[in-house]
Amino acid sequence: MKEYNIKDLMGTLDFEKDKLHKTKYNLFLTTHEIEVLDKYDIIYNKHHTAKELLQDINYRIPYLEEAEAEELDEVGRSIAERDYYQNTRK
């Protein structure tokens, strides 16, 4: 069995990246998602729903280089998944 040094592992974890923040209209975005949206000048605070935000993201993706489009698409998928689990009746 492989042994791990807990102190070393704790030093490599970035808890702030996945911290959730509430937007003006009560959407929840991680620090990382906010950074990426800011990078592509997507104003997340103007959107009332995750679906509106996802439309804005999907509108911009075709105009980006491949690596940039992948980064923004990954953020979009993360937001869509969170929206699904928060707003789907079980």
Secondary structure, DSSP 4 states (H G I P E B T S, - for coil): -----HHHHHHH--TGGG-EEE-TTS-EEEHHHHHHHHHTT--GGG-SSHHHHHHHHHHHGGGS-HHHHHHHHHHHHHHHHHHHHHHS--
